[in-house]
């Protein structure tokens, strides 16, 4: 109750909508609410009443917790195994790679692979055509999965072999590969 009263006072003092999350026990169980309080002021700027709402966000919070736990488990696996994961959003041409991807190739940050063009240029020249064909087959709907072995340039200038496994994970409304 004291938290609620403090939020009421804050809304009046700041003359603004105040939001917070609140956990409450009901006969049906424990629920989490997204609470909003807004002051209504008269012509003199005095608060005459408060209007509020509560939206049940219990399910969303449970999903967020489950997602965080799953993400934490995945990070433990990734941090303790020589596995790198990357993702290319074809529509936006945005590239994401886990830190392991950069580390395996001697780079300090995943931002050292800012886009597909940088990645493609780091493939050994003799292996680029094979990689382009494999990815082209996916883009042209010949395959939904691909795999290849290719040499990637390490930060020290040497080349390192990588086995790459890929899969289309999303198509757009026109049936084109988007992710």
Secondary structure per residue as TSV (DSSP state, phi and psi in degrees):
chain	resnum	aa	ss	phi	psi
A	1	X	-	360.0	-37.6
A	2	X	H	-66.3	-34.5
A	3	X	H	-62.4	-45.1
A	4	X	H	-61.9	-45.2
A	5	X	H	-62.0	-39.2
A	6	X	H	-64.4	-39.8
A	7	X	H	-66.0	-39.9
A	8	X	H	-59.3	-48.4
A	9	X	H	-60.3	-41.4
A	10	X	H	-62.6	-43.6
A	11	X	H	-60.4	-42.4
A	12	X	H	-68.4	-47.4
A	13	X	H	-61.2	-43.0
A	14	X	H	-91.6	-7.3
A	15	X	T	48.9	50.7
A	16	X	S	-148.9	165.1
A	17	X	-	-72.6	132.4
A	18	X	E	-116.6	134.0
A	19	X	E	-124.0	147.6
A	20	X	E	-160.4	164.4
A	21	X	E	-101.2	142.9
A	22	X	E	-139.5	135.7
A	23	X	E	-101.2	129.5
A	24	X	E	-135.4	145.6
A	25	X	E	-97.1	129.2
A	26	X	E	-123.5	164.4
A	27	X	T	-55.0	-30.6
A	28	X	T	-81.8	-8.7
A	29	X	E	132.2	-176.7
A	30	X	E	-82.6	128.7
A	31	X	E	-124.7	153.1
A	32	X	E	-114.2	128.5
A	33	X	E	-117.2	145.9
A	34	X	E	-97.4	107.9
A	35	X	E	-101.6	137.0
A	36	X	E	-129.1	137.5
A	37	X	E	-130.2	131.9
A	38	X	E	-129.0	133.6
A	39	X	E	-79.9	143.6
A	40	X	E	-108.4	123.8
A	41	X	E	-114.0	151.8
A	42	X	-	-87.3	-173.2
A	43	X	T	-64.3	-20.2
A	44	X	T	-91.4	3.0
A	45	X	S	81.9	11.3
A	46	X	-	-91.8	136.8
A	47	X	E	-71.6	124.4
A	48	X	E	-105.6	-22.2
A	49	X	E	-164.6	166.3
A	50	X	E	-118.8	140.0
A	51	X	E	-118.0	133.3
A	52	X	E	-138.3	165.9
A	53	X	E	-147.5	154.9
A	54	X	E	-131.8	127.7
A	55	X	E	-113.7	129.7
A	56	X	E	-72.3	114.7
A	57	X	-	-116.4	20.4
A	58	X	H	-56.7	-49.6
A	59	X	H	-62.2	-43.8
A	60	X	H	-60.3	-43.4
A	61	X	H	-64.9	-39.0
A	62	X	H	-63.5	-39.8
A	63	X	H	-65.9	-42.1
A	64	X	H	-60.8	-41.7
A	65	X	H	-65.5	-45.8
A	66	X	H	-62.2	-40.4
A	67	X	H	-65.2	-42.2
A	68	X	H	-62.8	-43.7
A	69	X	H	-62.4	-42.3
A	70	X	H	-64.4	-43.4
A	71	X	H	-62.9	-41.4
A	72	X	H	-61.5	-43.3
A	73	X	H	-62.6	-44.4
A	74	X	H	-61.3	-41.9
A	75	X	H	-62.8	-38.4
A	76	X	H	-61.6	-43.9
A	77	X	H	-62.1	-47.8
A	78	X	H	-65.2	-39.4
A	79	X	H	-70.9	-21.9
A	80	X	T	-111.6	14.2
A	81	X	S	-139.7	149.7
A	82	X	S	-80.4	57.7
A	83	X	-	-118.3	136.4
A	84	X	-	-121.3	142.7
A	85	X	-	-123.0	137.0
A	86	X	E	-135.7	160.1
A	87	X	E	-143.6	135.9
A	88	X	E	-124.4	115.8
A	89	X	E	-86.9	107.5
A	90	X	T	-65.0	-38.5
A	91	X	T	-63.1	-44.1
A	92	X	T	-94.7	-10.3
A	93	X	T	58.4	27.8
A	94	X	E	-87.3	141.9
A	95	X	E	-119.1	136.3
A	96	X	E	-131.2	138.2
A	97	X	E	-139.7	144.7
A	98	X	-	-70.1	162.2
A	99	X	H	-58.1	-35.1
A	100	X	H	-57.6	-35.6
A	101	X	H	-60.3	-48.2
A	102	X	H	-67.1	-43.3
A	103	X	H	-61.2	-42.4
A	104	X	H	-60.7	-26.9
A	105	X	T	-103.2	10.9
A	106	X	T	82.7	11.6
A	107	X	-	-97.6	151.4
A	108	X	S	-78.5	-36.7
A	109	X	-	-129.8	151.4
A	110	X	G	-64.1	-20.3
A	111	X	G	-71.3	-7.6
A	112	X	G	-69.6	-9.3
A	113	X	S	-119.0	69.0
A	114	X	-	-69.3	-24.2
A	115	X	S	-157.5	175.0
A	116	X	H	-62.7	-36.4
A	117	X	H	-64.7	-40.4
A	118	X	H	-63.8	-43.8
A	119	X	H	-60.3	-47.9
A	120	X	H	-61.9	-38.3
A	121	X	H	-69.4	-16.8
A	122	X	T	-91.8	-2.5
A	123	X	B	-80.1	140.5
A	124	X	-	-53.8	136.0
A	125	X	H	-53.5	-35.0
A	126	X	H	-71.8	-16.0
A	127	X	H	-104.4	-11.1
A	128	X	H	-61.2	-41.9
A	129	X	H	-63.2	-42.8
A	130	X	H	-59.3	-45.4
A	131	X	H	-62.4	-44.3
A	132	X	H	-61.2	-40.3
A	133	X	H	-64.5	-46.9
A	134	X	H	-60.7	-45.7
A	135	X	H	-71.0	-37.2
A	136	X	H	-60.5	-38.3
A	137	X	H	-61.4	-35.7
A	138	X	H	-71.0	-44.7
A	139	X	H	-64.8	-30.3
A	140	X	T	-94.2	12.3
A	141	X	T	67.7	15.6
A	142	X	S	-73.0	-36.0
A	143	X	-	-135.5	154.9
A	144	X	S	-107.7	-14.9
A	145	X	E	-124.9	155.5
A	146	X	E	-150.2	158.4
A	147	X	E	-152.5	148.2
A	148	X	E	-162.7	161.8
A	149	X	E	-111.3	131.2
A	150	X	E	-147.8	154.5
A	151	X	E	-92.4	134.1
A	152	X	E	-117.7	143.0
A	153	X	E	-74.4	132.3
A	154	X	-	-86.9	158.7
A	155	X	T	-58.6	-26.0
A	156	X	T	-83.6	1.7
A	157	X	S	96.9	-13.7
A	158	X	-	-82.7	168.0
A	159	X	E	-106.9	143.2
A	160	X	E	-124.0	136.5
A	161	X	E	-76.2	140.9
A	162	X	E	-131.8	140.8
A	163	X	E	-100.2	123.8
A	164	X	E	-114.1	131.2
A	165	X	E	-121.1	131.2
A	166	X	E	-137.5	160.3
A	167	X	E	-154.3	139.2
A	168	X	-	-70.0	131.6
A	169	X	-	-115.0	-8.6
A	170	X	-	-157.0	138.7
A	171	X	B	-117.1	149.1
A	172	X	-	-82.8	-178.2
A	173	X	T	-64.2	-19.6
A	174	X	T	-93.5	3.4
A	175	X	S	85.1	8.9
A	176	X	-	-86.8	148.9
A	177	X	B	-63.9	128.3
A	178	X	-	-121.0	-16.4
A	179	X	-	-157.5	360.0
